[in-house]
Amino acid sequence: MCATERLDPTEKDERAVLTEIAAPGGEYELHSLTLQYPSSPRGAQLARRHAVRWMEERGYPPASDVSCAVALVVGELAANAVQHGRVPGRDFGLRLALDRAAGLLRVEVADAASARRLPTAAPSSSPEGESGRGLLLVDVLAVRWGSAPRGPVGKTVWAELRLEI
């Protein structure tokens, strides 16, 4: 079971961009959400909380395996954007794209730092180390993940998760 924090249900975010594409039968097959957050620990926390709430609104309860995996992946990618990709005065972005037909959720976190070296594989970490395990979790939870440069500056790190875990 996954512990989650509840957001105020009346809270609205004017920075949110919500897209829903209906299939021929009227069911929504593709849902996406795009949000911007301050590049701070609080911003990373809000990204995780909004992702869990958004999944709940689409029928995945906060304590479900899928929502817990989403919380871990969003939390890790957002924390990395804050810690390693922070550029003063710049936000980081979160995009969630739920494709029910494919049974996948794509998580994208974009920051403004132009990395000399984009993450390509989960790093190995020492058993005594206090950090370095986040991308290992992403690697285990995601069907696939990677990164790409983002124009004009920055990078996007993404992960795709199965809706049935």
N, C-alpha and C positions, 0 to 999 in steps of 0.2 A: 504494500500500500504506500502511496505517496502523500506526503504532507504538502498542502497548498495553502496559500493565503488568499482570502477572498477580497475582491475589489468592491468598492461601492457600486452597486448596480446602476445608480443614477449618473455615474461619472461618464462624461462624454469627452472624446478627444478629437478636436477639430483637425488634427494633423493626420487622421486616419483616412486611408483610401481603401474602400471595400469594393471588390469586384465579384460578381456572381454571374456565371454563365449557365443558362438553363438548357437542359437536354430536350430533345423533341417531346418527351413525355411530360415536361413541365418540372421535373426534378432538377435541382441544381447539381451539376456534375463537377464544376470547377469553381472553387471559392479562392479568393486571395485577399490578403490584408497587407498593407504597407504602412509602417509607422516610423517616425524619427524619434530618437531619444538623446538626451544629453549624454556625452561621453564621460559617465561617472558611475560609481558602483550603484547608485540609486537608479540610474537609467537602465543598467543591466537587470536589476531586480524588477523594474517595471516591465521590461520586455518579456521576461519570463512569466510574470503574472498575467500580462495581457494575452500571451500565447495560450496559456492554460484556460483562461476565460473564453477566448475565441474558440478553442477546441470544444469546450463545454457547450457553447452555443450551437455547435454542429453535431451534438450528440455523443461526445466523448467525455464522460464524467471526469472530474479532476483526479479521482483515485484510480482511474483505469490505467492499464499498462501503457496504452498509447499516449495519454496525457502526461504520465510520469516521464516517458521517454522524451516527449517534446519539451517538457520543463528542463530536463537535464541537458539536452542538446542546445536549446535556446540559451539557457543559463551559461553554458560553457562558451559558446561562440560569442555571446554578448560580453562576457567577462574578458575574453581574449581581445575583443575589439577595444574595450576600455583600457586594458592593461598594456597591450602591445601595439594597438593601432590608433591611439589617441593623438589627435592634433588639436592644440588649444583653439577654442572657438568653433570647433566642428562637431556635429552630432554623428551618431552612427545610425544606420537604418536596419530595420527588420522587415523581411517580407516572408509571409507564409502563403503557400499555394497548396490547397487541398484538391487532389484529383481523385474523386471517388471511383471513376471508371478504371483507373490504373491501380487504385488501392495504395496511393502514395501521398505523403505530405513532404513538400520541399520547404526547407528552412534556409533562408539566406540572410546573412548579416554582412553589411557593407560598412567600411570605415574609410576615413580620408587619408590614412597613411599609405604611402607608396612603399611597399615592402621591397627590399632588395631581393628577398627570398620568400616566395609564397609557400605556405605549408603544403606539402605533397604527401606526407605520410605521418602517421601518429608517431611521435618521438618515443624512444624508450626512456624509462625513468628508473632511477635507483630505488630500491625498496625503502631506503631511509629518507629519501627526498620528501619535501613537503609540497611540491608542485610537480607539474609535468604529466599528470594523468588525465587531464581533461580531454585531449584529443584521442586518447586511448578509449575513453568512454564513447565518444562520438563514433569512433571506428567500429566499436562493438554494436552500438545501437542502430547505426545507419546501414541501409542497403549499399549506399556509396556516398562519398563525400569528396570535396575538392575545393579549389579556389581559383579565382581568375582575376586578372587586373580589371579595374573599373575606371572608365574614362570620365572626366579628364584626369582625375587623380584617385588613388585609393585602390582597394581590393574588395572582393566579395568572397566570403567563405560560405559554402553551402553544404547541406546534408539532406539526403532523401531517406525518409522513414516509412516503413510499411504501416498501414492502418490496422493490420491484424498482427499483433505480436504474440 
